[in-house]
Amino acid sequence: MPIKFKDYYQTLGVARTASPEDIKQAFRKLARIHHPDVAKNKAAGEEKFKEINEAYEVLGDPDKRRRYDELGPNWQEGAAGAPPPPGGPRRRRTAGAPEAGESEFEFGGTGFSDFFESFFGGSRGRTGSSTRRGGAPDQDEAFSHPGQDVEADLMVTLEEAFRGSLRKVTLRRPGPPGEPDRLDTYQVRIPAGVREGQRIRLAGQGEAGLGAGHAGDLYLHVRLARHPDLTVVGADLHCELDLAPWEAVLGVQAKIPTLDGLTSLRVPPGTTAGRQLRLRGLGLPGEDGHRGDLYATVRIQVPPSATAEEKTLWERLAKLSNFEPRS
């Protein structure tokens, strides 16, 4: 089946000329609406959330965005008559026959589309030479040869990384010439505390070996889905805390998002922009089993406009205050 082009700009509802900040804001807005924990239709919300994440994974990364823009919707023919990117799709070669020594694999349930997996994912398929697709070895190959590993990316939400989960993943394997493909289904256990780049191994589920050679393994590379409010640093989580000027001066009890739900954070009087406030034990599970911390970084937000009454109060405060911000 041909790979369908994904219009990531349309997915996020932004123009191709959108700034990085515009793209980030569009992602956060849509992710908050379609996050599986808040979407009215959980299944539909989860699917939409993955689409939004995939789009931001590309457009939110300067290098990937550049490559995507160069690709264009006519990638199979090459944009503006130019040849496709060197090497073509990295995972599936549907526009032509696979390279010698490689097979085509189609995954389902990983959270990424075929288009993303082909151009922006890690290597999937063989990691070295083995049997040819027809199953016959080269004359100079030993009769017994181990099968090659098969690899794919796996999108994991922070909630899954926090609690752990089971994910159904399918793998369509090419059959021998003249025979139908084989569809295998796996229940993949995602352990609590899993990290970006970690590999989940399914032993013996790669390509079959030649002769008495053992089968290769199936590796799923964890890619943590972007969260609209939280970012990950090791076992710690980080978020931004927006405060009005008077909240920063007077202090406030502010609600902030965590993986356990909303929680209240005491902001002390005189809090300055850039200050990090820590909530212990509200991060992800660490290697030692203990949870990391959650850090809220303060940003002071100024009202974009003021009413006549508000302006009068600000002017009065300016006259009364002895504070010198540039002294």
C-alpha positions as CSV (number, residue, x, y, z in Angstrom):
1,M,0.0,0.0,0.0
2,P,1.5,3.4,-1.0
3,I,2.5,5.8,1.8
4,K,0.1,8.7,2.1
5,F,1.6,12.1,2.5
6,K,0.8,13.8,5.9
7,D,0.1,17.6,5.9
8,Y,1.4,18.4,9.3
9,Y,0.6,22.1,8.9
10,Q,-3.0,21.3,8.3
11,T,-3.0,18.9,11.3
12,L,-1.9,21.8,13.6
13,G,-4.0,24.4,11.8
14,V,-1.1,26.7,11.1
15,A,0.3,28.3,7.9
16,R,3.6,27.0,6.4
17,T,5.1,30.3,7.4
18,A,4.1,29.9,11.1
19,S,6.8,30.8,13.6
20,P,8.2,28.2,16.0
21,E,6.2,29.9,18.8
22,D,3.0,29.8,16.7
23,I,3.5,26.1,16.1
24,K,4.1,25.4,19.8
25,Q,1.0,27.3,20.9
26,A,-1.1,25.5,18.3
27,F,0.1,22.2,19.5
28,R,-0.5,23.0,23.1
29,K,-4.0,24.3,22.4
30,L,-5.0,21.2,20.4
31,A,-3.2,18.7,22.8
32,R,-5.2,20.1,25.7
33,I,-8.5,19.6,23.8
34,H,-7.7,16.1,22.5
35,H,-5.7,14.6,25.4
36,P,-7.2,11.2,26.1
37,D,-7.7,12.1,29.8
38,V,-10.1,15.0,28.9
39,A,-11.5,14.1,25.4
40,K,-15.2,13.2,25.5
41,N,-14.6,10.3,23.1
42,K,-11.5,8.6,24.6
43,A,-10.6,6.5,21.5
44,A,-11.1,9.3,19.0
45,G,-9.2,11.7,21.3
46,E,-6.3,9.3,21.7
47,E,-6.0,8.9,17.9
48,K,-6.2,12.7,17.4
49,F,-3.7,13.3,20.2
50,K,-1.2,10.9,18.4
51,E,-1.7,12.8,15.1
52,I,-1.1,16.1,16.8
53,N,2.0,14.7,18.5
54,E,3.4,13.4,15.3
55,A,2.9,16.7,13.5
56,Y,4.6,18.6,16.4
57,E,7.4,16.0,16.5
58,V,8.3,17.1,12.9
59,L,7.3,20.8,12.8
60,G,8.6,21.5,16.4
61,D,12.1,20.3,15.4
62,P,14.0,22.8,13.1
63,D,15.9,20.0,11.3
64,K,12.9,17.8,10.8
65,R,10.8,20.8,9.7
66,R,13.4,21.8,7.1
67,R,13.6,18.3,5.7
68,Y,9.8,18.1,5.7
69,D,9.5,21.4,3.8
70,E,12.0,20.2,1.2
71,L,10.1,17.0,0.8
72,G,6.8,18.5,-0.2
73,P,3.5,16.7,-1.0
74,N,5.0,15.4,-4.3
75,W,7.7,13.5,-2.5
76,Q,7.3,10.3,-4.5
77,E,8.2,12.2,-7.7
78,G,10.5,14.7,-6.0
79,A,9.6,18.3,-5.3
80,A,9.8,20.6,-8.3
81,G,11.4,17.9,-10.4
82,A,14.2,17.2,-7.9
83,P,14.9,13.7,-6.9
84,P,13.5,12.3,-3.6
85,P,15.6,12.6,-0.5
86,P,18.8,10.4,-0.5
87,G,17.9,6.8,0.2
88,G,14.2,7.5,-0.1
89,P,12.0,6.3,2.8
90,R,14.1,4.9,5.6
91,R,11.7,2.1,6.6
92,R,9.4,1.0,3.9
93,R,10.1,1.1,0.2
94,T,6.7,1.1,-1.4
95,A,7.6,3.1,-4.5
96,G,9.8,0.2,-5.7
97,A,11.3,-3.1,-4.8
98,P,13.1,-3.4,-1.5
99,E,16.9,-3.1,-1.6
100,A,18.8,-6.4,-1.7
101,G,18.7,-8.1,1.6
102,E,15.8,-6.1,3.0
103,S,12.1,-6.8,3.6
104,E,9.2,-4.5,4.0
105,F,7.4,-4.5,7.3
106,E,4.2,-2.7,8.3
107,F,3.5,-1.9,11.9
108,G,0.2,-0.9,13.6
109,G,-0.4,0.4,17.1
110,T,2.9,2.2,17.4
111,G,1.4,5.6,17.4
112,F,3.2,6.8,14.3
113,S,2.0,6.8,10.7
114,D,3.7,5.0,7.9
115,F,4.7,8.4,6.5
116,F,6.5,9.5,9.7
117,E,8.1,6.1,10.1
118,S,9.4,6.2,6.5
119,F,11.1,9.5,6.7
120,F,11.6,10.6,10.3
121,G,11.8,7.5,12.4
122,G,14.8,5.3,13.2
123,S,15.9,2.4,11.1
124,R,13.4,-0.4,10.8
125,G,14.2,-3.7,9.2
126,R,17.4,-5.6,8.8
127,T,20.5,-4.6,10.6
128,G,22.8,-6.6,8.3
129,S,22.9,-9.0,5.4
130,S,20.9,-12.2,5.7
131,T,18.7,-14.3,3.4
132,R,17.3,-12.6,0.4
133,R,13.5,-11.9,0.2
134,G,13.0,-15.0,-1.9
135,G,14.5,-17.0,1.0
136,A,17.5,-18.3,-1.0
137,P,20.9,-17.7,0.5
138,D,23.9,-16.4,-1.5
139,Q,26.2,-19.2,-2.5
140,D,29.0,-17.7,-0.2
141,E,26.7,-17.6,2.8
142,A,26.8,-20.3,5.4
143,F,23.7,-22.6,5.4
144,S,23.0,-21.6,9.0
145,H,22.5,-17.9,9.6
146,P,20.7,-16.0,12.4
147,G,17.7,-13.9,11.4
148,Q,18.0,-10.1,11.5
149,D,16.4,-7.8,14.1
150,V,13.4,-5.7,13.3
151,E,13.0,-2.2,14.8
152,A,10.3,0.4,15.0
153,D,9.5,3.5,17.1
154,L,6.8,3.4,19.8
155,M,5.0,6.5,20.9
156,V,4.4,6.4,24.7
157,T,2.4,9.1,26.5
158,L,3.7,10.4,29.8
159,E,0.7,8.8,31.5
160,E,1.8,5.4,30.2
161,A,5.4,6.1,31.3
162,F,4.1,7.0,34.7
163,R,1.7,4.1,35.3
164,G,2.9,1.5,32.8
165,S,0.5,0.0,30.3
166,L,-0.2,-2.8,27.8
167,R,-0.2,-1.9,24.1
168,K,-1.4,-4.0,21.2
169,V,1.1,-3.8,18.3
170,T,0.7,-5.5,15.0
171,L,3.5,-6.5,12.5
172,R,2.7,-7.5,9.0
173,R,5.5,-9.6,7.6
174,P,6.1,-10.3,3.9
175,G,5.3,-13.9,3.0
176,P,7.3,-16.0,0.6
177,P,6.7,-15.4,-3.1
178,G,3.2,-16.4,-4.1
179,E,2.0,-16.6,-0.5
180,P,0.1,-14.0,1.5
181,D,1.7,-11.7,4.2
182,R,1.4,-12.8,7.8
183,L,0.0,-10.5,10.5
184,D,1.3,-11.0,14.0
185,T,-0.2,-9.3,17.1
186,Y,1.7,-8.6,20.3
187,Q,0.6,-7.4,23.7
188,V,3.6,-5.2,24.5
189,R,4.1,-4.3,28.2
190,I,5.3,-0.7,28.7
191,P,7.0,-0.6,32.1
192,A,6.4,2.3,34.5
193,G,9.3,4.7,34.4
194,V,10.2,4.0,30.8
195,R,12.5,6.6,29.3
196,E,13.0,8.3,25.9
197,G,15.1,6.1,23.7
198,Q,14.7,3.0,25.8
199,R,14.3,-0.2,23.8
200,I,11.6,-2.8,24.5
201,R,12.7,-6.2,23.3
202,L,10.5,-9.0,22.1
203,A,13.0,-11.9,21.9
204,G,12.8,-14.1,18.8
205,Q,10.1,-12.0,17.1
206,G,12.4,-10.6,14.4
207,E,13.2,-12.3,11.1
208,A,13.5,-16.0,10.9
209,G,17.0,-17.5,10.7
210,L,18.3,-19.5,7.9
211,G,18.7,-23.2,8.4
212,A,19.4,-23.8,12.1
213,G,20.0,-20.1,12.8
214,H,17.9,-18.5,15.5
215,A,15.4,-15.8,14.8
216,G,16.2,-12.1,15.3
217,D,14.5,-9.9,17.9
218,L,11.9,-7.2,17.6
219,Y,12.9,-3.9,19.2
220,L,10.5,-1.0,19.9
221,H,12.3,2.3,20.5
222,V,10.4,4.5,23.0
223,R,9.5,8.0,21.9
224,L,7.8,10.0,24.6
225,A,4.8,11.9,23.3
226,R,4.9,15.6,23.9
227,H,2.6,16.7,26.7
228,P,0.8,20.1,26.4
229,D,2.0,21.2,29.9
230,L,4.8,19.0,31.1
231,T,8.3,18.3,29.8
232,V,10.7,15.5,31.0
233,V,14.2,15.8,32.3
234,G,15.4,12.4,33.6
235,A,12.8,11.4,36.2
236,D,11.8,15.1,36.8
237,L,9.0,16.9,35.2
238,H,8.9,20.6,34.4
239,C,6.1,23.0,33.7
240,E,5.6,26.8,33.3
241,L,3.6,28.7,35.9
242,D,2.1,32.0,34.6
243,L,1.5,34.6,37.3
244,A,-0.1,38.1,37.2
245,P,2.2,40.8,38.6
246,W,0.1,41.2,41.7
247,E,0.2,37.4,42.3
248,A,4.0,37.4,42.2
249,V,4.1,40.3,44.6
250,L,1.4,39.2,47.1
251,G,1.7,35.4,46.7
252,V,-1.0,33.0,45.7
253,Q,-2.2,29.4,45.8
254,A,-2.0,28.3,42.1
255,K,-3.3,25.2,40.5
256,I,-0.8,23.4,38.3
257,P,-1.1,20.2,36.2
258,T,0.6,16.9,37.3
259,L,0.3,13.3,36.2
260,D,-1.8,12.8,39.4
261,G,-4.2,15.6,38.4
262,L,-4.3,19.2,39.3
263,T,-2.6,20.1,42.6
264,S,-2.2,23.4,44.5
265,L,1.1,25.1,44.8
266,R,1.9,27.9,47.2
267,V,3.6,30.8,45.5
268,P,5.4,32.9,48.2
269,P,5.2,36.7,48.1
270,G,7.9,38.4,46.1
271,T,8.4,35.6,43.7
272,T,10.4,36.6,40.6
273,A,10.3,35.5,37.0
274,G,12.4,32.5,36.3
275,R,12.2,31.1,39.8
276,Q,11.7,27.4,40.1
277,L,9.3,26.1,42.6
278,R,9.6,22.4,43.5
279,L,7.0,19.8,44.4
280,R,8.7,16.7,45.6
281,G,7.7,13.3,44.4
282,L,5.5,14.3,41.6
283,G,7.8,13.3,38.7
284,L,8.2,10.0,36.9
285,P,9.4,6.8,38.6
286,G,13.2,6.6,38.8
287,E,15.5,3.7,38.4
288,D,15.5,3.3,42.2
289,G,11.7,3.1,42.3
290,H,11.3,6.6,43.8
291,R,9.6,9.3,41.9
292,G,11.4,12.4,40.7
293,D,10.2,16.0,41.4
294,L,8.0,18.5,39.5
295,Y,9.5,21.9,38.9
296,A,7.3,24.9,38.0
297,T,9.2,27.8,36.4
298,V,7.6,31.2,37.0
299,R,6.6,33.5,34.1
300,I,5.2,37.0,34.8
301,Q,2.4,37.8,32.4
302,V,1.4,41.4,31.9
303,P,-2.2,42.3,30.8
304,P,-2.1,43.3,27.1
305,S,-4.4,46.2,27.8
306,A,-5.9,48.1,30.8
307,T,-9.2,49.8,31.4
308,A,-9.2,53.4,32.5
309,E,-9.8,52.4,36.1
310,E,-7.0,49.9,36.0
311,K,-4.7,52.4,34.4
312,T,-5.4,54.8,37.2
313,L,-4.6,52.2,39.8
314,W,-1.3,51.3,38.0
315,E,-0.4,55.0,37.9
316,R,-1.1,55.4,41.6
317,L,1.0,52.3,42.4
318,A,3.9,53.7,40.3
319,K,3.8,56.9,42.4
320,L,3.6,55.1,45.7
321,S,6.2,52.4,45.1
322,N,9.9,52.9,45.9
323,F,10.8,49.8,43.8
324,E,13.6,50.5,41.3
325,P,13.8,47.6,38.9
326,R,16.9,48.9,37.1
327,S,18.9,50.0,40.1
